[in-house]
Amino acid sequence: MKIVHISARDNALVKQLRKLAQDPGAYRKQGQIWVEGDHLCRAALERGVRPAWAVIAARAWGQIPEAWYAGAERVAVLDDALFAQVSTLESPASMGFLLEWAAEVQPRFQPDVNSVVLDRIQDAGNVGSILRSASALGFKQVLALKGTAALWSPKVLRAGMGAHFGLQLHEGLTLEQLEALQVPLLVTHLQGSTPLHAANLPSPCAWVLGHEGQGVQEALVQRAAQLLRIVQPGGEESLNVAAAAAICLHASCVAQLSR
């Protein structure tokens, strides 16, 4: 394991991390992602991910357990001021990982498993929250259509709280590619005739979650096996898409467990 101490702001690694921190889609060009904070780092390690670089702030060097970075190919100890420059947090963490990332040339997914389809959801916090719910409730495959927030961007990673490393993530998909799915599509819709709590939910299935303002696009509504309605007795149609996702995925989980 090679250990280097870095104090120059024009160092190649520092420039690379700065780009990844500032540009949500930079990982697609660079083929690497920047994971910051001990929680995300440990989540990656627990899933068997081996970092290309473990990056540690100078103030924390010697205090962080060696087991947290022992599996890294290389270790960089950054001056605290430099670490702050590459941090995406108001209060910079003390460590991070640079991980290799490679997109499939033609994204392939499993056509017959429980899935979550993200239809142009643009808020990074919503996307990350949905990934957390999917991981917790047994939906291990997430299919993101073009127009959805970059799944491996720093903000989505933070909101996902480590869920990324337990999921099969496919992004940049088209409607045509989605036609390969062989499971029923379930869509929540204001005009849905069946309340979610009374529905006979199939398994496996694919829950389609739509754009924050526009909802699920019409082409997918037309393909839906069921249009469902989440009962809101409070009188407001105000559920956030991430909250709606958690409700729907939990309903599927309960239905499957009760069979």
Buried (B, 14 or more C-beta within 10 A) or exposed (E): EEEEEBEEEEBEBBEBBBBBBEBBEBBBEBEBBBBBBBEBBBBBBEEEBEBEBBBBBBBBBEEBEEEBBEBBEBBBBBBEEBBEBBBBEEEBBBBBBBBEEEEEEEBEBBBEBBBBBBBBBBBBBBBBBBBBBBBBBEBBBBBBBEEBBBBBBBBBBBBBBBBBBBBEBBBBBEEEBBEEBEBBBBBBBEEBEEEBEEBEBBBBBBBBBBBBEEBBBEEBBEBBEBBBBBEEEEEEEEBEBBBBBBBBBEBBBEBBEEE
